Structure formats: structure tokens, C-alpha cells
Amino acid sequence: MREFIEKAMSFADYETMIDGLLAEGKTTGPVQSDEMYLYAKLNRQRMSRLEKTVELAPEAADMLAQLDTDQYWLVITEGWCGDAAQNIPVIEKLASANDGIETRYLLRDEHPELIDQFLTNGARSIPVLIAVDKRSSRLLGRWGSRPKAAQDLFMQLKSLGLEKAEINEKLQRWYNEDRGRSLQFEIAELAQGWAAKRSAAGERN
């Protein structure tokens, strides 16, 4: 994993890259179109709003703050992805609760060899969060690409044969109502397991 960590961006650099591409009427990835640009622009606005409005639940913040850990959270994403826009601001808030956690970002379509190791039901779904021990570069665990409740809703709507636009609208409504709370506790609980795994292996600086 070390080679991917070394290639990855900080969150600030990721946002700067997205903003630069949008200024040129573009987005990330090989597919460029007016539709993709509009997706990316809308999702950048969502990210900005969530960065300002998402608040960590005290219980989730405490779960993370108490961990004795030193990890990278490597996030695979793309600027046009709606689920990434909804979840990444929450991931950043969670990481900020513990000084031992550092987030890094890679674009999915520039690293197919990485995303293909972390498929969701056989698909290159994003975002994917990969927890990596800083000292050993050992994989500790993963999360992706939606909170469980959102994924369950997606699968239910898909089974009904609904159009993609309608599915996305209902998912957006779920995200708006949930306000990142499901993701906070989901990742906080996973992070406890990741830290325990790291400790059990004796991977301390």
C-alpha cells in the first residue's frame, strides 16, 4: 500500500484539483461531457455545504478520540461521484477527531489496479476508504461505498426496476435526512476494530 499512499493527495489538494478542473468546465476521469461537468459542479456544492454543516455526534467523536492509533485513511474517489460528495466531508470530520489519523485521496480511474482489489458486489463503486497502518503499510480494513442503510435502500430501489434518476433522488433524500449520522457510527465502530488489529500486531511507533 505504501506506493499508493505516496502517490495520494491531501484533502486540500483534492479540493483544489476539483476546483481547478471545474473552472475549465471539466471534472475528474476520462469521461468529459456537459452532463458529467454538471454532476461534478453540483457535488462540489454539496461537499462545501456539508463541510460547514456536518457536526460529529459526541459519542462517535469520543469513540475515535480514545483510539491509540496511527493510520492513513486512503480514500478512492472521483469528483463527479454523488456518494463521494455526501460521505467524504463526514470522513474528514471523523478523521479530525484523532490526531493519529491522516486522510489521503486517489482517483479511481487513474488507479484501476487499486480499486479492483476493493470491489463492492463486483463493481468499482466509490468512495472506498482503506485503513492502512502508517508504520508497516499493512491493510487494517476498509469501508465503502455507502452507509449500510443507504446501500440497503439502493438495492431495494434497484430491485423495483426504478430509473437511475429516481433512485438517485431517493438516495439524496435519505442523505439529507440522515445528516451523516449513520456513517459516523459505522466508521467509528470499524475504526475501533482497525485500531485493535493494529495493536494486536504490535504495530506501534
For each residue, the residues with C-beta under 8 A, 3 or more apart:
1: 4 5 74 130 132 137 138 139
2: 5 6 137
3: 6 7
4: 1 7 8 74 106 111 114
5: 1 2 8 72 74 104 132 137
6: 2 3
7: 3 4 106 111
8: 4 5 74 104 105 106
9: 13 14 17 104 105 106
10: 13 14 103 104 105
11: 14 15 88 92 103 105
12: 15 16
13: 9 10 16 17 105
14: 9 10 11 17 18 77 105
15: 11 12 18 19 47
16: 12 13 19 20
17: 9 13 14 20 21 28 79
18: 14 15 21 22 27 28 40 44 79
19: 15 16 22 23 44
20: 16 17 23 24
21: 17 18 24 26 27 28 40 79
22: 18 19 25 26 27 37 40 41 44 79
23: 19 20
24: 20 21
25: 22 37
26: 21 22 32 37
27: 18 21 22 32 36 37 39 40 78 79 80
28: 17 18 21 40 78 79 80 107 109
29: 32 36 78 79 80 107 108 109
30: 109
31: 36
32: 26 27 29 36 37
33: 36 37
34: 37 38
35: 38 39
36: 27 29 31 32 33 39 40 80
37: 22 25 26 27 32 33 34 40 41
38: 34 35 41 42
39: 27 35 36 42 43 80 82
40: 18 21 22 27 28 36 37 43 44 79 80
41: 22 37 38 44 45
42: 38 39 45 46
43: 39 40 46 47 79 80 81 82 84 85
44: 18 19 22 40 41 47 48 79 85
45: 41 42 48 49
46: 42 43 49 50 82 85 86
47: 15 43 44 50 51 85 88 89
48: 44 45 51 52
49: 45 46 52 53
50: 46 47 53 54 85 86 89 90 180
51: 47 48 54 89 92
52: 48 49
53: 49 50 179
54: 50 51 89 90 93 179 180
55: 93
56: 60 61 93 94 97 184
57: 60 61 181 184 185
58: 61 62
59: 62 63 185
60: 56 57 63 64 94 97 184 185 188
61: 56 57 58 64 65 97
62: 58 59 65 66
63: 59 60 66 67 188 189 191 192
64: 60 61 67 94 97 98 101 188 191
65: 61 62 97 98
66: 62 63
67: 63 64 98 100 191 192 195
68: 100 195 199 204
69: 98 100 101 191 194 195 198 199
70: 100 133 134 135 198 204 205
71: 100 101 102 131 132 133 134 140 194 195 198
72: 5 101 102 103 104 131 132 134
73: 91 95 101 102 103 104 129 130 131 132
74: 1 4 5 8 103 104 105 106 129 130 131 132
75: 88 91 103 104 105 106 127 128 129 130
76: 106 107 108 111 114 115 118 126 127 128 130 144
77: 14 81 84 88 105 106 107 108 126 127
78: 27 28 29 81 84 107 108 109 126
79: 17 18 21 22 27 28 29 40 43 44 84
80: 27 28 29 36 39 40 43
81: 43 77 78 84 85 126 127
82: 39 43 46 85 86 168 171 172
83: 86 87 125 126 127 145 146 150 171
84: 43 77 78 79 81 87 88 126 127
85: 43 44 46 47 50 81 82 88 89
86: 46 50 82 83 89 90 175 180
87: 83 84 90 91 127 145 146 147 180 183
88: 11 47 75 77 84 85 91 92 127
89: 47 50 51 54 85 86 92 93 180
90: 50 54 86 87 93 94 180 183 184 187
91: 73 75 87 88 94 95 103 127 129 183 187
92: 11 51 88 89 95 96 103
93: 54 55 56 89 90 96 97 180 184
94: 56 60 64 90 91 97 101 184 187 188 191
95: 73 91 92 98 101 102 103
96: 92 93
97: 56 60 61 64 65 93 94 101
98: 64 65 67 69 95 101
99:
100: 67 68 69 70 71
101: 64 69 71 72 73 94 95 97 98 191
102: 71 72 73 95 134
103: 10 11 72 73 74 75 91 92 95
104: 5 8 9 10 72 73 74 75
105: 8 9 10 11 13 14 74 75 77
106: 4 7 8 9 74 75 76 77 110 111 114
107: 28 29 76 77 78 110 111
108: 29 76 77 78 111 112 115 124 126
109: 28 29 30 78 112
110: 106 107
111: 4 7 76 106 107 108 114 115
112: 108 109 115 116 124
113: 116 117
114: 4 76 106 111 117 118
115: 76 108 111 112 118 119 124 126 128
116: 112 113 119 124
117: 113 114
118: 76 114 115 128 130 142 144
119: 115 116 122 123 124 125
120: 123 125 128 144 145
121: 125
122: 119
123: 119 120
124: 108 112 115 116 119
125: 83 119 120 121 128 144 145 146
126: 76 77 78 81 83 84 108 115 144 145
127: 75 76 77 81 83 84 87 88 91 144 145
128: 75 76 115 118 120 125 142 143 144 145
129: 73 74 75 91 142 143 144 187
130: 1 73 74 75 76 118 139 141 142
131: 71 72 73 74 139 140 141 142 143 190 191 194
132: 1 5 71 72 73 74 137 138 139 140
133: 70 71 136 137 138 140 198 201 203
134: 70 71 72 102 137 205
135: 70 203 204 205
136: 133 201 203
137: 1 2 5 132 133 134
138: 1 132 133 198 201 203
139: 1 130 131 132 142
140: 71 131 132 133 194 197 198
141: 130 131 190 193 194 197
142: 118 128 129 130 131 139
143: 128 129 131 186 187 190
144: 76 118 120 125 126 127 128 129
145: 83 87 120 125 126 127 128 151
146: 83 87 125 150 151 154 171
147: 87 150 151 178 182 183 186
148: 151 152 182 186
149: 152 153 174 178 182
150: 83 146 147 153 154 171 174 175 178 182
151: 145 146 147 148 154 155
152: 148 149 155 156
153: 149 150 156 157 170 171 174
154: 146 150 151 157 158 167 171
155: 151 152 158 159
156: 152 153 159 160
157: 153 154 160 162 166 167 170 171
158: 154 155 161 162 167
159: 155 156
160: 156 157
161: 158
162: 157 158 166 167 170
163: 166 167
164: 167 168
165: 168 169
166: 157 162 163 169 170
167: 154 157 158 162 163 164 170 171
168: 82 164 165 171 172
169: 165 166 172 173
170: 153 157 162 166 167 173 174
171: 82 83 146 150 153 154 157 167 168 174 175
172: 82 168 169 175 176
173: 169 170 176 177
174: 149 150 153 170 171 177 178
175: 86 150 171 172 178 180
176: 172 173 179
177: 173 174
178: 147 149 150 174 175 181 182 183
179: 53 54 176
180: 50 54 86 87 89 90 93 175 183 184
181: 57 178 184 185
182: 147 148 149 150 178 185 186
183: 87 90 91 147 178 180 186 187
184: 56 57 60 90 93 94 180 181 187 188
185: 57 59 60 181 182 188 189
186: 143 147 148 182 183 189 190
187: 90 91 94 129 143 183 184 190 191
188: 60 63 64 94 184 185 191 192
189: 63 185 186 192 193
190: 131 141 143 186 187 193 194
191: 63 64 67 69 94 101 131 187 188 194 195
192: 63 67 188 189 195 196
193: 141 189 190 196 197
194: 69 71 131 140 141 190 191 197 198
195: 67 68 69 71 191 192 198 199
196: 192 193 199 200
197: 140 141 193 194 200 201
198: 69 70 71 133 138 140 194 195 201 203 204
199: 68 69 195 196 202 203 204
200: 196 197
201: 133 136 138 197 198
202: 199
203: 133 135 136 138 198 199
204: 68 70 135 198 199
205: 70 134 135
